[in-house]
């Protein structure tokens, strides 16, 4: 059991006071719908980059990455460096289309390129994933760690308290409150994680040889054999790019920051800052978890690694800082998911049916939806304890649900042949295949790693789209193709393209070093 001292409580109190002060200042704007959902389209590169990083590095990551590294090695970091490459791709090829069309939601692009049915389909799936995976997972992981220091806290009540705090300030201040608090939270998160990583390495006298001596074979290898049960190399090659593309490009939960950028330079620069920051988790979260193999050999579950490291190795004051980082991660993920889900419901479902609603009425509706979604996520979060590990719960769900959506989105951006009917039928039939494959896996009929399944489902959906298009013969209208015309949208400045090239090279060098 962990013990907090007076200075730890002081650090936590200062953190909460700063967050509350920022929220009070932001909420004085009395935001309309554009302010609530997109921060008035005025966000700069630094705010976007830090907010992207903070919203992604959630409590599920702080708990899940060290736990997975302790259990099976550092290959879990492949999700992180692959995200950096996906962000580079998004900055150069996708963000210009998003900003050039002045979108409020990502599904809106599918309506302009295809039709309203695909907009609602993507929006509904995104809402489900934001509430059941992103929000609920963050609430559960946060409560898990808090119970180390306050074991008398019941799981359900702890989740409810975290959800209430995050839900209230998200509903009040909208995206601006989310991104401004994310800047604070990402800073605390990086400092707290760095301090804990330092403390763990100090247990080995800062000797790499001592730290790695007790690790199993292959524990420090990013690229694993094809039969590896955790993350085979083929899954890294064909599956992780698909999962990463959905998360960093199509997911309203993340891309809302890009949509709120003041211009293309801010959006692209923010994506590149986030890409650079995504190289840090290998060193700040994954390697300390791998080193914990010899420090914590008695654990029954990888999800206990981060709480135990924090409780046993963080000295007075530092425990409060790292715990503040954890709370920062919880808040940044929960507020992001809640704000994006309320945006999708309001803009993609309510506004088309009630076009006469003014922006203030839409904002009030968005606040109410935020609070309602908070309640749903808080009720579901305790159920996650019945699944086989937090990280597996998140990644396997994404692997079966998102590939058909990614396939249709990619076809919409870069194919001039696929019509709305063919795209919708391909998405629906792709999800039918996903359901059948999932059931076959649960029954033991198929045993393919979920990361490979993601790549195969993506390819199957592309083939299905081509087949449906051949059967229908209907071609998209010129106005639909103009929506994704790269020549008609603002390009990423050349200086940022060079920066992206350097970041990509640095990423590949890092992978080579830990191959």
C-alpha positions in Angstrom: 0.0 0.0 0.0 1.3 3.5 -0.9 1.7 6.3 1.6 1.2 10.0 0.8 2.9 12.7 2.9 2.0 16.3 3.5 4.1 17.6 0.6 2.4 15.1 -1.7 -1.0 16.4 -0.7 0.3 20.0 -1.3 1.4 19.1 -4.8 -2.1 17.6 -5.6 -3.9 20.6 -4.1 -1.8 23.0 -6.2 -2.6 21.0 -9.3 -6.4 21.0 -8.7 -6.3 24.8 -7.9 -4.6 25.6 -11.2 -7.0 23.4 -13.2 -10.0 25.0 -11.6 -8.5 28.5 -12.2 -7.9 27.8 -15.9 -11.5 26.4 -16.3 -13.1 29.4 -14.5 -11.2 31.8 -16.8 -12.2 29.9 -19.9 -15.9 29.4 -19.0 -16.3 33.2 -18.6 -16.5 33.3 -22.4 -20.0 31.7 -22.3 -19.2 29.7 -25.4 -21.5 29.3 -28.4 -21.4 26.1 -30.4 -18.4 27.0 -32.5 -16.4 28.0 -29.4 -17.7 25.0 -27.4 -16.8 22.4 -30.1 -13.8 24.0 -31.9 -12.5 26.8 -29.6 -13.5 29.4 -32.2 -11.0 27.8 -34.8 -8.2 29.8 -33.1 -5.8 27.2 -31.7 -2.1 27.5 -32.2 0.5 24.8 -33.0 1.9 24.5 -29.4 -1.5 24.1 -27.8 -2.6 21.6 -30.5 0.5 19.5 -30.1 0.5 19.3 -26.3 -3.2 18.7 -26.3 -3.0 15.9 -28.8 -0.3 14.3 -26.7 -2.1 14.7 -23.4 -5.4 13.4 -24.7 -3.7 10.3 -26.0 -1.3 9.6 -23.1 -4.1 8.7 -20.7 -4.3 6.8 -17.5 -4.9 3.7 -19.7 -1.5 4.4 -21.2 0.3 5.1 -17.9 -1.1 1.8 -16.5 -1.2 -0.2 -19.7 2.2 0.5 -21.3 4.4 -0.4 -18.2 2.1 -3.4 -17.5 2.4 -4.8 -21.0 6.2 -4.2 -21.0 6.5 -6.0 -17.7 4.5 -8.9 -19.0 5.9 -9.4 -22.5 8.6 -6.8 -23.4 8.9 -3.4 -25.1 7.1 -4.3 -28.3 4.1 -2.5 -26.9 6.0 0.7 -27.8 5.4 0.0 -31.4 2.0 1.7 -30.9 3.8 4.8 -29.9 6.4 5.2 -32.7 3.9 4.1 -35.3 1.6 6.9 -34.1 4.4 9.4 -34.8 4.6 8.2 -38.4 0.8 8.3 -38.8 0.8 11.9 -37.5 3.5 12.9 -40.0 1.3 11.4 -42.8 -1.8 13.2 -41.5 0.0 16.5 -41.3 1.1 16.3 -44.9 -1.8 14.6 -46.7 -5.0 14.6 -44.6 -5.0 17.8 -42.5 -5.1 20.1 -45.6 -8.3 18.4 -46.7 -9.9 18.7 -43.2 -9.0 22.4 -42.9 -9.8 23.2 -46.5 -13.4 22.0 -46.1 -13.8 23.8 -42.7 -15.3 20.7 -41.1 -16.8 20.6 -37.6 -16.7 16.8 -37.4 -14.7 14.2 -39.3 -17.9 12.2 -40.3 -19.0 15.4 -42.1 -16.3 14.8 -44.7 -17.9 11.4 -45.5 -21.2 13.1 -46.2 -19.6 15.6 -48.6 -17.6 12.8 -50.4 -20.3 10.1 -50.2 -23.7 10.8 -48.5 -25.3 11.4 -45.2 -25.7 7.7 -44.3 -22.0 7.2 -44.0 -21.6 10.3 -41.9 -24.1 9.0 -39.4 -22.6 5.5 -39.5 -19.1 6.7 -38.7 -20.4 9.2 -36.1 -22.4 6.5 -34.3 -19.4 4.1 -34.1 -17.1 6.9 -33.0 -19.5 7.9 -30.2 -19.7 4.3 -29.0 -15.9 3.9 -29.0 -15.3 7.3 -27.2 -17.7 6.4 -24.4 -17.1 2.7 -23.9 -13.4 2.5 -24.6 -11.7 5.9 -24.2 -13.7 7.5 -21.4 -14.6 4.3 -19.4 -11.1 2.9 -19.8 -9.5 6.1 -18.5 -11.9 6.3 -15.5 -11.2 2.6 -14.6 -7.4 3.0 -14.9 -7.4 6.1 -12.8 -9.5 4.6 -10.0 -7.2 1.5 -10.0 -4.1 3.6 -9.2 -5.9 5.9 -6.7 -6.9 2.7 -4.7 -3.2 2.0 -4.1 -3.0 5.1 -2.0 -6.5 5.1 -0.7 -7.4 1.5 -0.5 -10.6 2.3 1.4 -12.1 3.9 -1.7 -14.6 1.7 -3.5 -14.0 1.3 -7.2 -17.5 2.6 -8.3 -17.4 5.7 -6.1 -13.9 6.6 -7.2 -14.9 6.4 -10.8 -17.9 8.5 -10.2 -15.8 11.3 -8.5 -13.3 11.4 -11.3 -16.1 11.5 -13.9 -18.0 14.2 -12.1 -15.0 16.6 -12.0 -13.9 16.0 -15.6 -17.5 16.1 -16.9 -18.4 19.4 -15.2 -15.4 21.4 -16.5 -15.7 19.9 -20.0 -19.4 20.8 -20.2 -18.7 24.3 -18.9 -15.8 25.3 -21.0 -15.9 23.1 -24.1 -12.8 22.5 -26.3 -10.9 25.6 -25.2 -11.1 24.4 -21.6 -10.0 20.9 -22.7 -7.0 22.1 -24.7 -5.8 24.7 -22.2 -6.0 22.3 -19.3 -4.3 19.7 -21.6 -1.3 22.0 -21.9 -0.9 22.0 -18.1 -1.7 18.3 -17.9 0.8 17.3 -20.6 3.6 19.2 -18.9 2.9 17.6 -15.5 2.5 14.2 -17.2 5.9 14.5 -18.9 7.7 15.7 -15.7 6.0 13.1 -13.5 6.7 10.2 -15.9 10.4 11.3 -16.3 10.9 11.5 -12.6 9.4 8.0 -12.0 11.5 6.6 -14.9 14.6 8.2 -13.3 13.8 6.6 -9.9 13.3 3.1 -11.4 16.7 3.4 -13.3 18.3 4.6 -10.1 17.4 1.2 -8.5 20.0 -0.3 -10.9 22.6 2.4 -10.1 21.9 3.8 -13.6 23.6 0.8 -15.1 22.0 -0.5 -18.3 23.7 -3.9 -17.9 22.2 -4.3 -14.4 18.8 -3.2 -15.5 18.6 -5.7 -18.4 20.4 -8.6 -16.7 17.2 -10.2 -15.3 15.0 -9.6 -18.4 13.8 -12.6 -20.4 15.1 -13.1 -24.0 13.6 -10.8 -26.5 12.2 -8.5 -23.8 14.1 -5.5 -25.3 13.1 -6.1 -28.9 10.5 -4.0 -30.7 10.2 -6.3 -33.7 9.0 -9.8 -32.6 8.7 -13.2 -34.4 5.6 -14.0 -36.4 4.3 -16.4 -33.8 4.8 -13.9 -30.9 1.6 -13.8 -28.9 1.9 -10.1 -27.9 2.7 -8.3 -31.2 4.1 -10.2 -34.2 6.1 -8.3 -36.8 3.4 -8.8 -39.4 0.8 -7.1 -37.1 3.2 -4.2 -36.6 3.5 -3.9 -40.4 -0.1 -4.2 -41.6 -2.2 -3.7 -38.5 -0.8 -0.9 -36.4 -0.9 1.6 -39.3 -4.6 0.9 -39.7 -5.4 1.3 -36.0 -3.1 4.4 -35.8 -4.8 6.0 -38.8 -8.2 5.6 -37.3 -7.1 7.0 -33.9 -5.0 9.9 -35.1 -7.0 10.9 -38.3 -10.6 9.7 -38.1 -11.2 9.8 -34.4 -13.1 13.0 -33.5 -11.7 12.5 -30.0 -8.2 13.4 -31.3 -8.7 15.2 -34.6 -11.0 17.9 -33.1 -7.8 19.8 -32.2 -6.8 19.9 -35.8 -10.2 21.1 -36.8 -9.9 23.9 -34.3 -6.6 25.2 -35.7 -6.4 28.8 -36.9 -4.6 27.8 -40.1 -2.7 25.0 -41.9 0.6 26.0 -40.3 -0.9 25.6 -36.8 -2.6 22.3 -37.6 0.5 20.8 -39.3 2.9 22.2 -36.7 0.7 20.8 -33.9 0.6 17.4 -35.5 4.5 17.4 -35.8 4.9 18.4 -32.1 2.7 15.6 -31.1 4.7 13.2 -33.3 7.9 14.2 -31.6 6.4 13.7 -28.2 5.1 10.3 -29.1 8.7 9.1 -29.2 9.1 9.7 -25.5 6.8 6.9 -24.0 9.4 4.2 -24.9 11.8 5.8 -22.5 9.5 7.3 -19.9 6.9 4.5 -19.6 7.8 1.3 -21.5 11.4 0.8 -20.4 10.7 1.4 -16.7 7.9 -1.3 -17.0 10.4 -3.7 -18.6 13.0 -3.0 -15.8 10.3 -3.8 -13.2 10.6 -7.5 -14.1 13.3 -7.9 -11.5 11.9 -5.2 -9.1 8.4 -6.7 -8.9 8.5 -10.4 -9.7 5.6 -11.3 -7.5 2.8 -9.4 -9.3 -0.2 -11.3 -10.6 -1.3 -8.7 -13.2 0.6 -6.3 -15.4 -2.0 -3.5 -14.6 -0.5 -3.4 -11.1 3.0 -2.4 -12.3 2.6 1.3 -12.4 0.7 1.6 -9.1 3.4 -0.5 -7.3 6.3 1.4 -8.8 4.7 4.6 -7.8 4.0 3.4 -4.3 7.3 1.7 -3.6 10.0 3.8 -5.4 8.7 7.4 -5.6 10.0 9.5 -2.6 8.1 12.1 -0.6 6.8 14.8 -2.8 7.5 12.9 -6.0 4.7 10.6 -5.4 2.4 13.6 -5.3 3.8 14.9 -8.5 3.4 11.6 -10.3 -0.1 11.1 -8.9 -0.9 14.6 -10.2 0.4 13.4 -13.6 -1.9 10.4 -13.4 -4.9 12.7 -12.6 -3.8 15.0 -15.4 -3.8 12.0 -17.8 -7.3 10.9 -16.6 -8.7 14.4 -17.0 -7.1 15.0 -20.4 -8.5 11.8 -21.9 -11.9 11.9 -20.3 -12.5 15.6 -21.2 -11.4 15.0 -24.8 -13.6 11.9 -25.3 -16.6 13.6 -23.7 -16.3 16.8 -25.7 -15.9 14.9 -29.0 -18.8 12.6 -28.4 -21.1 15.5 -27.5 -19.9 17.3 -30.6 -20.7 14.3 -32.8 -24.2 13.9 -31.4 -25.0 17.6 -31.6 -23.6 18.3 -35.1 -24.1 15.0 -36.9 -27.5 14.0 -35.5 -29.4 16.9 -33.9 -28.4 19.8 -36.1 -29.4 18.2 -39.4 -32.9 17.5 -38.0 -33.3 20.9 -36.3 -31.5 23.3 -38.6 -33.2 26.2 -36.9 -31.4 25.9 -33.6 -29.1 28.8 -32.9 -25.5 28.4 -31.8 -26.3 29.1 -28.1 -29.1 26.4 -28.0 -26.7 23.9 -29.6 -24.1 24.8 -27.0 -26.6 24.2 -24.2 -27.5 20.8 -25.7 -23.8 20.0 -26.0 -23.3 20.6 -22.3 -26.2 18.4 -21.4 -25.0 15.6 -23.6 -21.5 15.8 -22.1 -23.0 15.2 -18.6 -25.2 12.4 -19.9 -22.3 10.6 -21.6 -20.2 11.0 -18.4 -22.9 9.1 -16.5 -22.9 6.3 -19.1 -19.1 5.9 -19.1 -19.0 5.9 -15.3 -21.6 3.2 -15.1 -19.7 1.0 -17.6 -16.2 1.6 -16.3 -16.4 -0.9 -13.4 -17.2 -3.7 -15.9 -13.7 -3.5 -17.3 -12.2 -5.3 -14.3 -13.8 -8.5 -15.7 -11.7 -8.3 -19.0 -8.2 -9.8 -19.4 -6.1 -6.7 -19.0 -6.8 -3.0 -19.8 -4.5 -2.7 -22.8 -5.9 -5.8 -24.4 -9.5 -4.6 -23.8 -8.7 -1.4 -25.7 -6.6 -2.6 -28.6 -8.6 -5.7 -29.5 -11.9 -3.7 -29.6 -10.3 -1.2 -32.0 -8.8 -4.0 -34.1 -12.2 -5.5 -34.9 -14.3 -2.3 -35.2 -12.2 0.3 -37.0 -10.6 -1.4 -40.1 -13.7 -1.2 -42.3 -14.2 2.5 -41.4 -10.5 3.2 -42.3 -10.9 1.4 -45.6 -13.9 3.5 -46.6 -12.3 6.8 -45.4 -9.1 6.0 -47.4 -11.1 5.2 -50.5 -13.0 8.5 -50.1 -9.8 10.5 -50.0 -7.8 8.8 -52.8 -10.2 6.9 -55.0 -12.3 8.7 -57.7 -14.3 5.6 -58.5 -16.1 4.6 -55.3 -19.7 5.8 -55.0 -21.7 6.4 -51.8 -23.7 3.2 -52.2 -20.6 1.0 -52.7 -18.8 2.6 -49.8 -21.7 2.1 -47.4 -22.2 -1.5 -48.5 -18.5 -2.2 -48.2 -18.5 -0.8 -44.6 -21.5 -2.8 -43.6 -20.3 -6.0 -45.1 -16.8 -5.4 -43.7 -18.3 -5.2 -40.2 -20.3 -8.4 -40.8 -17.0 -10.1 -41.5 -15.5 -8.5 -38.4 -18.3 -9.9 -36.2 -18.0 -13.3 -37.7 -14.2 -13.3 -37.3 -14.6 -12.2 -33.7 -17.1 -15.0 -32.9 -14.9 -17.5 -34.6 -11.9 -16.3 -32.5 -14.0 -16.6 -29.3 -15.0 -20.1 -30.2 -11.5 -21.2 -30.9 -12.0 -21.7 -34.6 -9.5 -19.0 -35.7 -6.3 -18.0 -33.8 -4.9 -15.0 -35.6 -3.3 -12.1 -33.7 -5.7 -9.1 -33.5 -3.1 -6.8 -35.1 -2.9 -9.0 -38.2 -6.7 -9.3 -38.2 -6.9 -5.5 -38.4 -4.8 -5.4 -41.5 -6.7 -8.3 -43.1 -10.1 -6.7 -42.4 -8.9 -3.5 -44.0 -7.9 -5.4 -47.2 -11.1 -7.4 -47.2 -13.2 -4.2 -47.0 -11.2 -2.7 -49.9 -12.0 -5.8 -52.0 -15.6 -5.7 -51.0 -15.8 -2.0 -52.0 -14.4 -2.8 -55.5 -16.9 -5.6 -55.8 -19.9 -3.5 -54.8 -18.7 -0.7 -57.1 -18.5 -3.1 -60.0 -22.0 -4.4 -59.4 -23.6 -0.9 -59.0 -21.7 0.9 -61.8 -22.7 4.3 -60.3 -19.8 6.9 -60.4 -19.4 9.7 -57.8 -20.5 13.2 -58.8 -17.8 15.8 -59.7 -18.9 17.9 -56.7 -18.2 14.9 -54.4 -14.7 14.5 -55.8 -13.9 18.2 -55.5 -14.2 17.9 -51.7 -11.0 15.8 -51.6 -9.1 17.6 -54.4 -5.6 18.1 -53.0 -4.9 20.9 -55.4 -7.9 23.0 -54.0 -6.8 22.9 -50.3 -4.0 24.6 -48.4 -0.7 22.7 -48.4 1.6 22.1 -45.5 4.4 24.8 -45.5 7.7 23.4 -46.9 9.6 24.2 -43.7 7.2 21.9 -41.8 7.6 19.2 -44.5 11.3 19.2 -43.8 10.7 19.0 -40.1 8.4 16.0 -40.7 11.1 14.3 -42.8 13.7 14.7 -39.9 11.1 13.4 -37.4 10.5 10.4 -39.6 14.2 9.7 -39.8 14.6 10.0 -36.1 11.7 7.5 -35.6 13.3 4.9 -37.9 16.7 5.3 -36.1 15.0 4.7 -32.8 13.3 1.5 -34.1 16.6 0.3 -35.6 18.3 0.8 -32.2 15.8 -1.4 -30.4 15.1 -3.8 -33.3 
